Structure formats: C-alpha cells, structure tokens
Amino acid sequence: MRAAEPQERAEAIDQLHVATPETLQALQIAVTSDSTVRNRVRAVNSLRALAEQEGAQQTVLSILHLAMSDANTSVASRATEVYRELTQQPGPNAGPDANPSPEPESVASE
C-alpha cells in the first residue's frame, strides 16, 4: 500500500477487507506512519472491522495497542475505544444467554 497522496492512501485503506497477514501489516504501517491523521483513524476503523474475522483479533489488538500511544489524541482515543470494545465483547461461543437479563422483556400488546 504505497500511495503518494493522502486520498489515494485512504482509498487503499478502504480496499482492505480480508484479514490476511499482508492486510494487517499494511494497516499497521498506516496506523503507525501515515502522515494524515484522518488516514490513521480510518486504519483503526478498518482494524475494527477485520477483528471479526477468524484468527485476526490478537494481531488487531496488538496494532490497536500501538495506535493507542499515537501523538494525536483523535487517533489514540479512537484506538482506545475500539480496543475496549473488542476486549469487552463476549467470546465466539457466547450465545444470547451469555449475559441473561434478570427478568424477561415484556411485550406490550395493545
């Protein structure tokens, strides 16, 4: 992902939809070294989407951890938010009963 202009780099980030080692490496480079804050935030958002794919979450969390120390507070805040979101989700085997509510929801019939 070597694009010269910020908009071209943004478009390249948007094309990364499959969590391959190459994709994750490209996003790590974008998160840690893109000169445009908007692109670093975009890369964090892309990582969030890729974390859902099998086998990607640990690598995504590692990259997000790097982004959490970004000098720009927008990037660091978004990375922290995504990191917390991903680490607070129930595991893949957790079904709808993983966090049961104390009482069943009632359905109003009018």
N, C-alpha and C positions, 0 to 999 in steps of 0.2 A: 504494500500500500504506500507507494511513493508518488504522491501527487503534489504538484508545486503550489497551487493556490488553495487557500482555506476552503472555498466552496467545493473544489474537487476532492479535497480530503474528507469533507463532510459527506459527500456523495459516496465515497469509497467506504466510509464507516457504515453508512446506511445499507450497503450491499452485503454486509457480514451477517448472515442469518444462520449459519451452521457452526456449531462449536467444535471446530477442528483445532488441532494444535497451532496451525498457521493463523487461523482466525483469532484465536486467543492471544497469540504473540503480537499480531497486528494491533489488536485493541490495547494490549499492554503498552506498546510503543506510543499509540495515540494518547492514552491516558497520562503517560509519564513525560511525553516530549512534544506534543503538538503545541505550537505557539499560540493557537487560538483557544481561548477559554471555552467558547461555545462547542468546539470540536471535542475537547476533553470531557465536557459534560455529556455530549452526545455519545461518546465512547462508554462512559459509565452507564448510560441508559441502555446501550446495546448489550453490555455485560449483564445487566439485569435480565434482559430477555433470554440471553444464552444460558443463564444459570438454571433454567428449567430443563435444559437438555441433559440427557443421561451422561454422567461422568464429568460434567463441566463445573459443578458447583465449587469444588475445592479450589480449582485454579481461578475461577471468577472471584472467590473470596480473597485469595491472595493478591490479585490485581487490585481489587477494591481497597484492600488494606494499604497498598501503595498510594492510591489516589486520595485516601483519607488524610494524607500529610501534604497534599498539594498546597502551594503558597496562596493560591486563590481560594477564598472562602466559599465561593459558589461550587467549585469542583469538590472541595473537601466535604462540604455539607451534603451535597448530593450523594457522594460516595458513602458517607457515614449512614445516611438514610437508607440507601439500598442495602448496605451491609447488614444493618439492623433488621430490615425487612426480611432478608434472606435467612438470617440466623434465627428468627423467631417463628418461622413457618413450621407447621407440623411436618413430620417425616413423610416419605413417599408411601408408607403403608398405613398412614393415619386416614381413616375414613371419616365420615360425617359424625361419628360418635366419639372421635378422639377428644373433643372438648365439649361434652354434653352440657346443655344448659340445665339449670336446676329444675325448671318447670317447662313442660311442652308449651309451644306457642299456641295461642288460641286463635281461631279463625272466626272473625265476626260474620254472622250471617244476617243479612238484612233483606 
